Each structure stands twice: as structure tokens, then as C-alpha cells.
Amino acid sequence: MKAMIVYSTKAGKTEKVAKAMGEQLGITPVNVIYKPIVSDIDVLFVGSGIYYGTVSEEIQLFLDTLRVDAAKKIVLFSTSQIGKDVLVELREELLDKGFAVSNKSFHCKGKFIYFNFGHPNAKDLRNAADFVKEITNG
Ligand SMILES: Cc1cc2nc3c(=O)[nH]c(=O)nc-3n(C[C@H](O)[C@H](O)[C@H](O)COP(=O)(O)O)c2cc1C
């Protein structure tokens, strides 16, 4: 099973989550700014912080140019001040384009100004590792 993690971060919270996921899977997550080439991947984890109600421009561009056959399955994750509704919308958008997107996604709180202080915390990172374990075993 070949897994890959591509993420976008502005202040490091999503990167922390991506790294916890990568450690669990024994792979190094790739920051989207390095324009990763995705080919022949079984599970592609794609994560972003949420900014003004949506994922980063870089992740949007990455997904806009991703070939439908580059990965057998996409799994979304995010960190943000509030819920994961954005991922629900993004999943719908990707399904419409023909991607296979898992109905499971991972979200955890990310510190923002005075909110969610300390997040992602150790428990969030454990949850992230457990999540990828569950996805890749199942
Ligand atoms: C400019 C900016 C806009 C943001 N907009 C939202 C938002 O619309 N909804 C939300 O839930 N969180 C919002 N946040 C909070 C971030 O999603 C949260 O801090 C996230 O963990 C950032 O991830 P990062 O550290 O990987 O960039 C925003 C943060 C910034 C800096």
C-alpha cells in the first residue's frame, strides 16, 4: 500500500498533524509549496488549514491540477478554528470531478488568535495517527 501526505500550512498547525500522520505511516509528508508529483498512489492524504472559510490557495491549485488517476483514494484533513464543513464541500467538489474521496476525514482544532490555545495538542496528534492507521488498515 503506497500512501502519500500533501499538506498546506501558514503557521505550522497543519504541518504538525501531517507529521504525526507521516510518523505513523513511516513516510515524510510533503508541503504543497514543493509542488509534489503524485503518481501511482493508493491513499493520498491532503490537508490544509482553513483560511476565510476555505482551504489554502496552494492546496486548491494542487487539487485543480491533480490527475484523477494519480491516486486510488483521497482522504482529506484540516485544522481550523471551527468545524469541518469546509471538508464536506471540498469532498463534494472532488467527487463531482471523478475523484474517489473517502467519506472519512480528519479535523482538529488549530490555535487562532485567542481560540483553541495549545491545539493541536498531544491528544489531537495521537488521534491523527490513529486515524491514518485506521484508514490504511481498512
Ligand atoms: C488569515 C486566517 C484566516 C482564518 N480563517 C479561518 C476560518 O475562516 N475558519 C476557521 O475555522 N479558522 C480560520 N482560521 C484559523 C486557522 O484555520 C487555524 O489557525 C489553522 O490551524 C491554521 O493552520 P496552519 O497553522 O497550518 O496554517 C484562520 C486563520 C488565519 C491566519
The ligand as an ORCA input file, in Angstrom:
! r2SCAN-3c Opt
* xyz 0 1
  C      -5.852     34.546      7.892
  C      -6.565     33.454      8.632
  C      -7.895     33.171      8.341
  C      -8.554     32.142      9.039
  N      -9.851     31.847      8.708
  C     -10.483     30.829      9.362
  C     -11.819     30.479      9.019
  O     -12.450     31.049      8.133
  N     -12.406     29.450      9.698
  C     -11.762     28.768     10.692
  O     -12.353     27.854     11.271
  N     -10.469     29.064     11.019
  C      -9.833     30.071     10.383
  N      -8.530     30.387     10.709
  C      -7.837     29.578     11.714
  C      -6.939     28.541     11.065
  O      -7.678     27.672     10.215
  C      -6.223     27.684     12.119
  O      -5.439     28.533     12.929
  C      -5.393     26.597     11.468
  O      -4.988     25.697     12.456
  C      -4.211     27.178     10.733
  O      -3.404     26.135     10.259
  P      -1.869     26.384      9.940
  O      -1.159     26.743     11.207
  O      -1.419     25.034      9.404
  O      -1.798     27.450      8.914
  C      -7.855     31.385     10.031
  C      -6.517     31.710     10.302
  C      -5.866     32.714      9.622
  C      -4.427     33.015      9.944
*
